[in-house]
């Protein structure tokens, strides 16, 4: 199970929901690799319409300024 750790600015309830979604999706889809990136601020209205292009086989995340990345992790199952 992937466990997400809260820092001083994170909402505990939101983090709990995200953790359940990540673990449920990883189990259901039987993925072998998960990347999690912690960004320093909320997504605003500009992100509401963003999505991966139709036909892509992988989820694509837009680029962030490196200064906004607080942490990142890679989880791999054999």
C-alpha positions in Angstrom: 0.0 0.0 0.0 1.2 3.5 -0.8 1.1 5.8 2.2 1.0 9.6 1.7 2.5 11.7 4.5 1.0 15.0 5.4 3.0 18.2 5.8 1.9 21.4 7.5 -0.1 22.8 4.6 -1.9 19.6 3.5 -5.6 18.9 4.3 -5.7 15.6 6.1 -9.2 14.7 4.8 -8.2 15.4 1.2 -5.0 13.4 1.6 -6.9 10.4 2.9 -9.2 10.5 -0.1 -6.3 10.8 -2.6 -4.5 7.9 -0.9 -7.6 5.6 -1.2 -8.0 6.6 -4.9 -4.3 5.9 -5.7 -4.3 2.6 -3.9 -7.6 1.5 -5.4 -6.7 2.4 -8.9 -3.3 0.8 -8.7 -4.8 -2.5 -7.4 -7.7 -2.4 -9.9 -5.5 -1.6 -12.9 -2.6 -3.9 -11.7 -0.1 -1.2 -12.5 3.6 -2.0 -11.7 4.8 1.6 -11.3 3.3 4.7 -9.7 4.8 8.2 -9.6 3.5 10.7 -7.1 4.5 14.4 -7.3 3.6 16.8 -4.4 3.0 20.3 -5.8 3.2 23.3 -3.5 -0.2 24.9 -4.2 -3.8 24.3 -5.2 -4.7 23.8 -8.8 -6.8 26.8 -9.9 -9.6 27.1 -12.5 -7.1 26.8 -15.4 -6.7 23.1 -14.7 -10.4 22.2 -14.8 -10.5 21.7 -18.6 -7.1 19.9 -18.8 -7.0 16.2 -19.7 -4.9 13.7 -21.5 -5.4 13.6 -25.3 -7.7 11.0 -26.6 -5.8 7.9 -27.8 -2.9 8.4 -25.4 -2.0 5.2 -23.6 -0.4 6.9 -20.6 -1.7 9.7 -18.4 0.3 12.8 -19.1 0.7 15.5 -16.5 1.5 19.0 -17.5 4.9 20.5 -16.7 5.3 22.4 -13.5 8.0 24.9 -12.5 10.6 22.9 -10.6 10.3 25.3 -7.8 6.7 24.2 -7.1 7.6 20.5 -6.6 7.8 19.8 -2.9 8.5 16.1 -3.2 8.2 13.1 -5.6 8.1 9.4 -5.2 8.2 6.3 -7.4 6.6 3.1 -6.2 7.3 -0.2 -8.0 5.7 -3.6 -7.6 7.4 -6.8 -8.8 
